[in-house]
Amino acid sequence: RRGLGVAAGPPSTRQLREAEEAAPVFQYAGKAAKRKDRVFVWGFSYSGALGIPSFVRPDAGWKKPRRIQPTPYRLETEEKISSAACGYGFTLLASNTRDITKVWGMGLNKDSQLGFQRSRRDQTKGYEYVLEPSPIPLPLEKPQQTRVLQVSCGRAHSLVLTDSEGVFTMGNNSYGQCGRKVVEDEIYSGSHLIHQLKEFDSRVVQVVCGQDHSLFRTKKGTVYACGWGADGQTGLGHYNITSVPTKLHGDIAGVNIIQVSSYGDCCLAVSDEGDVFGWGNSEYLQLASVTETTQVNVPRHLPFNIGKVKEAACGGTGNVVLTEEGNVFVWGYGILGKGPNLIETAVPEMIPPSLFGWSDFSPDTRVAHVRCGLSQFAALTNKGELFVWGKNLRGCLGTGRKEDQYFPWRVTVPGEVVDVACGVDHMVSMVRSF
Amino acid sequence: VRGPRFRKLKIGVGHRLDVKASGVFVLGIGHGNKLLTDLYNCHLTKVYTVGGLFGKATDDFSDTGNLVEKTTFDHITREKLERILAVIQGTNQKALLMYSNIDMKTQEAYELAVKGLIRPMGKSPPIITAVRCLQFALPEFQLEIHCLHETQQYLRKMVHEVGLELKSSAVCTQVRRIRDGVFTVDDALPRTQWNLQSIQEAIRNCQLKVETELEKTL
């Protein structure tokens, strides 16, 4: 019998085990814990393009405005964002919900590329800089049934693609890039006009904005273009502006195109058989493999022997394609991703897969998507990692460093990156949490 | 002349292995101590098999410590674990490039990065070059970790952090070094063979490997 005056002593193994079994079990995540969808932004924030107002107008007196966000920062959104696009100083986010608000915009709005944002101080004027994601009122006929599939942004105009009501365009139209007739001396700032485009040979499935032109790809595999054409980027056989979307011919006539891409003044298209076609500006050797001229105004087939191409992306001076095997090829001018020695090439060069995380340990790692900004490239792997390279303009690469990146570098994002949109000096990524 | 062959031996030790861990332990005898410092400066990776157990968290991250918390773990799947391991590899990859003190803007940096030969050649915090899940049977799992400049306690802490990332908790049950630079488990002598003959034979077998590795790096 143990007396009350005896000390307790160290707990025996049996006592420890009993204490352990009696301890409460905490549950942090149930079996059905879902992965959340998040949006991360980084780059130049002073234009409001990142959608975080405290970066431009700090909410406390002692805080300083943050001009550049060098690493990914989480942006709170009300809905799950399915598509995002970065323009020149502004961003569009779209969700494929059936609610009334489907598209949000932030950043520069001097040409109403984000629609009309009514100013709270003066009800007749609109905001010129939108600092946080604000809904864009689209003139839909059936707002509770139509879904927004995709958005795209150019220098000063934007395109919104819906599933049943065609394409909506807004912003600057001085070159007809919005698909409507050019009105002389039109004032774009504070304009309510959003134009709707419905006349195509079949349903539009992809919209792409170049710097001052627009491309539309339909379900049948045809490509339409409108806008500025001085570099031949409309591909219509002339160098004038076009204000009505017109079908392209040339080498893509009769070819089923499955993807188009453009961001500057050069355009690329990929067919279902894996061939690449290009037109537009070729001052940086983008199309030098077929022609010496610096402006190509008719789509030309680019005979590359790199295998079947799955996806292409055009930047300002460089282009990148992804083949079916998962290899990434780059060509053009600028920081292409193969070290500082490779500045320009007319023929595609492959970036070794070991730079994208492929190794003996993970031999099934391959690149799933490629994207292009104006002077930077981004690649997404099937493991959900994001690699960037190119000019680090105002921190747009998201690496946290100020220097340019000459070969693919991982961006640390807390989650699995599903998609990324690249702009001139900022990037937006859609991420699923672990 | 009669007497024992060796009366005094100078023995030096390679990378540390703590009390609760097991595995390959490199020793240098006599003149071999000089090679030990050279091997240390080569900064070669070491490979460990680390065993873990989900559902518990202890104060010293191993299963013999004081219990801190118990959690559920039935929501953990192999894919989630592999996703976390991919992120760990990614962040450590960046640390690898940053601590190697190579100017990222040069062509040589690009060439080394392609071949995967960029390594910190000086002091650096622990870096993990590769992780792989070998076995997964709830609540136990086993990982193979390749690392540089680490301690075994760091590996146990990593197991604990993996548990936290998966919204549960984990403790480390076993740490076993299976490779230290050029020396693998096959070269290592088990306890039954700790006699002069086997030691001499083992040294002879490994001599060539050590010399080639040293020449390659220095």
Contacts between the chains, C-beta under 8 A, distances in Angstrom:
chain1	res1	chain2	res2	distance
A	19	B	67	7.4
A	20	B	67	5.1
A	20	B	70	7.7
A	23	B	67	6.0
A	23	B	69	7.7
A	23	B	70	5.2
A	24	B	70	7.1
A	25	B	55	7.9
A	25	B	70	4.6
A	25	B	71	6.4
A	25	B	72	6.1
A	26	B	69	6.0
A	26	B	70	6.8
A	26	B	71	4.8
A	26	B	72	7.4
A	27	B	71	6.8
A	27	B	72	4.5
A	28	B	71	6.1
A	28	B	72	7.6
A	28	B	167	4.3
A	28	B	168	6.4
A	29	B	75	5.2
A	29	B	167	3.8
A	29	B	168	7.4
A	30	B	72	8.0
A	30	B	75	6.3
A	31	B	74	5.7
A	31	B	75	4.8
A	32	B	75	7.9
A	33	B	75	5.7
A	33	B	167	7.1
A	338	B	110	6.7
A	339	B	106	7.8
A	339	B	107	4.5
A	339	B	109	7.6
A	339	B	110	3.2
A	339	B	111	7.1
A	340	B	105	5.7
A	340	B	106	6.7
A	340	B	107	5.8
A	340	B	110	7.4
A	341	B	107	4.7
A	352	B	114	4.7
A	354	B	114	5.7
A	354	B	115	7.4
A	354	B	116	5.8
A	355	B	113	6.2
A	355	B	114	6.1
A	357	B	89	7.7
A	357	B	90	7.3
A	357	B	93	7.6
A	359	B	116	6.6
A	359	B	130	7.0
A	361	B	130	4.7
A	361	B	132	5.7
A	362	B	86	7.7
A	383	B	83	7.7
A	383	B	86	5.0
A	384	B	83	7.1
A	384	B	86	7.4
A	385	B	86	6.9
A	385	B	90	5.7
A	403	B	104	6.7
A	403	B	105	6.7
A	404	B	105	7.5
A	405	B	104	7.2
A	406	B	104	6.8
A	406	B	105	6.1
A	406	B	109	7.9
A	406	B	110	6.2
A	407	B	109	7.8
A	407	B	110	4.8
A	407	B	113	5.8
A	407	B	114	7.8
A	409	B	94	7.6
A	409	B	97	7.9
A	410	B	90	5.0
A	410	B	93	6.2
A	410	B	94	5.8
A	412	B	90	6.9
A	412	B	91	5.8
A	412	B	94	6.8
A	414	B	87	8.0
A	416	B	83	6.5
A	434	B	80	6.7
A	434	B	83	5.8
A	434	B	84	6.5
A	434	B	87	7.7
A	434	B	165	6.7
A	434	B	166	7.8
